[in-house]
Amino acid sequence: MDVSNAKFATKAVHAGQMPEEKTGALIAPLFMNSTYVWTSEKMERYLHGDKAGIFTYGRSRNPTQNDLQDKVKTLEGAEAALSTASGMAAIALAVMQAAHSGDHVIANKTVYGGTYALMTKIFEELKIEVTFVDDMKPATLDAALRPNTKVVYSETMANPTLSVANLTEIAQWAKAHKVTSIIDSTFTSPYLVRPLEFGIDVVVHSTTKYINGHGDIIGGIIAGSFEFVDAIRSSMYQELGPVPSPFSCWLQLRGLKTLHLRMKQHCANALALAQWLEKQDAVEKVIYPGLESHPDHELAKKQFGGLGYGGIVTFIMKGDDIESPKKVIDNCHLAKYCVSLGDLDTLIEQPATMTHGKIDREERYKMGVTDGMIRVSVGVEDIDDIIADFDHAFKALG
């Protein structure tokens, strides 16, 4: 069934999945194979470059993985997609396909802590230099541009400060300077925004989060042009081996069927919690693009098409000390003290000691990640119960 012109919800349910031919099973079976039987005809086609429908070895292709990639490429409006064993694998492969030893990358100063470590440690060893900039405005990018700049990298919403990237400006700047634009769209998922539609070259996700949505797998995905994605799959992907398990892909297919339903509830609950937090005396600042107080509110409204503003709410406790967040977190019972995000459950964490805990305090503050900051991945529980949980935690502060 070709659903390429269908609405998003229909794509989420049907794209990449057809009833299994032999039995008529509605949900495609899980292929756990590591290797596949050849025929002379298949070998002849393969050697002449016709690889359609031919599977050789699980480190290259798998039918279940292909279904997942087809679904994500349809949702993102991409020519191709490639599933990886983790979100960090997706980020690393995407950047390293466009930038090599001696090349230069421009990145937003505020990124996920794991991305920062990749760019400041691993890339340094590979002699890929990264310049972190205060914002992604064209003038700022112009100032950072070098003759060897190959990549401009940002997140749709910065983790955890929730600044919103202007995708059109980034894409136009990148094309004008022949630089590959890569966007980590984990926080928004393709439900809220599809960066390729704005002219971005490559989008990556940690599928561990909203794309899977159930807290039971680790995964990542890269989406973009066929040429870019296939170049990764046929080289670094096979040689480095960051391949997802077929079962992980099967679970992600299951999760994607309800992405539109889950995201609606995440967004609605997050907005309600943010509005409640703004009224609390113990809170210095609430950061959520759905609030008019957010500096990128109008951009987010336009870019996300009025569908919502994501499921992440960040706030800073008064006094901005390292202990206040711990007291709030320890007194939450419904919200679970965990890393990660995008689960059905509400998750709460302190970026200064968790996602960004390995970054020097001075550098962390430059990113806007302060000691008193709390990041909430708002789940799909009843919003009254979520608010009651935080109300109990604030009252416990005394």
N, C-alpha and C positions, 0 to 999 in steps of 0.2 A: 504493500500500500504506500503510495507516494503522498506524504503529508507535508511536503515542503512548503505548500501554500496555505496550510491549515493554521488555526490560531494556536497560541503557545500551549494551552492546556492539552489540546489534542496531540500536538507534537510530543509533549512530555509523556503521555500515555503510550503512544503508538510508534513513534520514530525508532528505527533500528531494531524492531522486534516484529517478527511475523510468526504465525502458528507453525510449528514444526511439521515438515512435509510428511514424514513417515507415519506419525501417529496422530497428527492433528492437534497436538498439545498446544494450548493457548499460549503458555509461557515457554519460551525456548529452553531446551535443556542446558544443563551446565556441562561444558566440555572441559574435562580435567586432563586432557592429553598433553604429554610432553613431545610426542613425535607422531608422524603420520605416514601411512603406507603410500608409496609411489606407484605409478604405472608408467610404462614407456611413453604413452601419449602425454601424460602430465609432465614428465621430465623434458620431453621435446619442447613443449610449450614454454616451460619455465626457462630453459636455456636460450630461447628466442625472445625472452623479455615479457611474455604473456603470463603474468602471475595471478590473474584474476581467479579467485576461488580455489587457489592452490595453497595448502598449508604444508609447511616443511618441519618446523621445530618451534616449540613454545616460546623460545626467546625472540622469535620474529613475529609470529602471528598466532592468534587463537580465535576460534569462532565466537566465543562469548565476549572476548575482548573487542572483537570487531563490531559486535552489536552495540556495545557501550560507546565505542568511538563514533559509530554512525548516529547514535542518539544525540550525543553531545555536539557533534558537528552540525546537526540539524538545528538544535536549540540555539547554537551560537551563530548560525548563518555562515559557517566556515566551509572551505573546500575539503578539509581533512582534519582529523584529530588523532592524537596518540596518547594512550593511557600509560601511566607510570606507577611505580610502586609507592610513591609519596609525592606530596606537593613540592617538597624541596627538590626532588629529582626533576620534576617538571620545570621548575625555575632554572635550575642549573643547566639542564639540557638546552632549554630555549635560549638562554643567554650565550652559552658556549657555542651554539650553532652560528650565532651572528658575530660574536667577538672571540678573537683568538689571541695568542701570546703577542704582546706588543700593541694590542688595541685598547681602546678607552670606552668606558661606559659612564653615562650620566644617570644618576638615580636620585629619587626623592630622598631627603634626609630622614624621613620617618617611614620606616618599613618594619615588617615583622623581624623580631630578633634573630631568627634563624637565617633570614635573607641577609641581614646585616653581617652576620658571622661569615656566611658564604662569600660575600663581596669583600670583606676586609681581611679574611684569612686565606681561604682556598684560592680565590681569584688572585690574591697577591702572590701566592706561590706559583700560579700559572702565568704570572706577569700580565694579567689583565688589570688595568688600573681603573679605579672607580672614583668619580667625583660626586659627592653628595651635595645637593643644592637645597636651598631653603624653600623653594617652591618650583612649580613646573611652568611658570609663565615664560613666554617666548624670549623676553629680554634676559631672563635668568639663564635660560638654556643657551642663548647666544653667547653669554659671557663664559659659559663652561665649555663651549664647543672647541674641539681640537681637530686637526687634520685626520687623526686616527680614531675619532669617535665613531663607533659602530652601533651603539645601542642607547636608547633612552628608555628608562624603566620606572614604572610607578605602580601604585595600587589604586584601584577605583576609589576606595576609601582607606585612608592610612590607618594602619594598625599600631596603636589603639586610639589615636587622636581624632580619627574620623574626618579629617579634611578630605574634601571631594576633588578628585582630579578632573580637570576640564579636558575631556577626551578629544574633542574637536581640535582644540589648540595644540595638544601634544601631537596628534596625528598630522596636522598640517605642517607643523614645524619639522617633524621627522621626515616627511616626504620632501620638503623643500631642501633639506640638507642630506638626503639619501642615507638616512639613519633608520635602523629597524626599531620600531616602537613595540615594546612588550608591556602588557598590563596584567597584573595579578588581580583577578576579579573575584577572588574567594569570598569577600565580604558581601557581595551583591548577588552572586549567582546570575546565570543568564535570564532568570525571571525578571530582575529589575533592570539590567542593562546588558547590552551585547556590544562590547567595545569595537568589534570589527565593523559594525554598522556606522561607526563614527570615523572610520578610516584607519584605526589601529591595525598593525600588521599581525600581531600574535597575542593571544590571550592564554593565560595559565590559571589553573585552579588547584587548590588543595581540595580534592574531592572528599577528603575525610570530613569536611564541614557540611555546608548546605546541600551539595549535590547528592551525597549519600544520606546525610541527615539523621542517622540512627546510632551514631557512636560506636559502630562495630567493625569498621575497617580503616586502614590507612591507604590513601591513594592520591594520585594527581593526574592532571591531563593538560595537554598542549593542543591548542586549536589555531589554525591559520591556513595559509595557502597549501595546496598539495605539495608544491615544490619544497617549501620550508619543512613541512612535517615529515615528508618522505626522506628528505636528506638526513634528518635525525634518526629515523627508524632504521635506515639502511647502513648507518655508520655507528655513531656513539651508542645508540640504543642497544644494538646487538653486541657491541664490543664491551661496554660497561655493564650491561645486563640489569638495568633498573625496571624489571618487568613485573607487573602486578600478577597476583594469582588469579586464575579464572573465577574462583569463588568470590574474590573481592569484586571483580567486574560484575558478576551476577547480582551481588548485593547492591551495587551502585545502580544497576538497571532498575532494580526494585525500588530503590529510594527515589530515583528521578520521576517515577510515575506519579508521585505525590508532591513534587517540588512546588508547583503552583499553589497547592492547598496549604502546605507548610509555610511558605514564604508569606502568604497573606496573613496568617496568624502571628508569625514572628514579628512582622512589621507593625501590626495593630497593637500587639502587646508591648512592643518596645516603645512606641509613641506614648502609650498610656503611662508606662513606667517613667519615662523621661519627664513627662508633664507633672507627675506626682513628685518626683525627685526635686524638681525646680522649687517646690514649695517647702522643702525641708530645711530647717535652720542649720543642721549639721553639715549641709552640702554647700561648698563654695561655688561650684560651677558644674553644670550638666552639659555634656557635649553629645548632641544627636542631630543629624541633618534635618530631621523632621520638625525641629523647633525653630521658630522664627529668629531666635537669638543666635543660631548657628550662622557663621559668616558665609557659608556656602549653601544656605537654604534654598535660594532661588535657583542656583545651578543644579542642585540635587533634584528639585521639583521638575525642572525641565528635562534633565538627563535621564531620570528614572521614570519619566512619563506618567507621573502621578500614581504609580502603583504602590508606593511606599518608600521607606527610607532605610530599610535594612533592619536586622534583628539585634544589632549591637548598640548598647548604651554605655557611654563612659562618663564617669563623674569624679570630681575631686573633693575630698573632705576638707573642711575648714582647718587651717593650720598646716596643711600639706606635710604632715609628718608621716613617718614610715609605719607607726603603730596603729593609727586610727583605722586604716583599711583592714588590718588584721582583726580588729575588734568587731567590725561590721561583718566581715566574712565568717568569723567563728560563731557569730550569733544568728546567721542565716541557717535555716534547716531545710527548706524546700530547695533553695539555690545551692547547688553543690560546688565545693571548692575544687576546681579542676582547671587544668590547661585545656586548650581546644575550644571550639565553638561550633554553632550550627546544629547542635543536637536538639531533639525534642525537649529534653530537660533544660531548665535554666541553669547555666554555669556561671560562676563568679571567680574572678582572679585579680591579683595585684600585679600589674605589669612590671613594676620596679623590682619585684623579687621572683617573677616567673618568666613570662615571655621575653622580657628585656633585662632579666636579672644578670646576664653575663656581660652587659655593656657598662662601661665606666659611667659613674653617676654624672659626670660633667657632659659626656656625650649624650647620655640618656636625656638630660634636661634640654640639650640643644634640639632633640627630637620632639620635645614637649611632653615627655614621659616623666612625670613627677612622682615623688614618693607617696603623695596622698591620693594617687589615682586608683580607681577601681574600674575594671571592665566587666560588663555583664553581657553574656550571650543569652538573650531573653528567649525562653522556651515557649511551648504552646500550651502550657497549663492555663487554667482559668486565671485571668488577670487579677481578679480580686484576691486570689490566694498568693500570687506573686507579690503584690503590693503589701499584703498582710505580713508576709515573711520579712520584707525589708523594714516595715514599720516596727516589727518586733526587734529587729537587729539594731535599729536606731535608738529605740527606747532603752535597750540594754547598755547604751553608752553612758547613761546617767545624766 
